[in-house]
């Protein structure tokens, strides 16, 4: 399967539902892909700069027991779109299963829980959850000030 960004998709668990990155002009599941957008607008250097800016934004949140973020990966929305229980008891998802986001998972200091980080051009999301995404809680859901690949 040919990709725009050069990532190896052979190990992806969502590959059977993928229509191909190059074949769909960077929309393998129907939604936007940040990596493809960056590569199409400015190549690898654009993507590297975009990831660097996102890493800085995540680290600037100042979450005390979250380790310093040093990397981000392309993540399928269906994989990271957890269902959150709101204070009123309503359940909702914040992400789009059809998009490809940038994100990462890191262990929460002194805890058996993890932080999940997800971003696109519009929002930063940091959540906390247990094993296999159990009992997710929103820590930060914030509109981004800079939302361009360039």
Beta strands, then each sheet from edge to edge (+ up, - down):
strand 1: 73-76
strand 2: 83-85
strand 3: 91-93
strand 4: 100-107
strand 5: 114-119
strand 6: 123-129
strand 7: 137-143
sheet 1: 1+ 4- 5+ 6- 7+
sheet 2: 2+ 3-
end
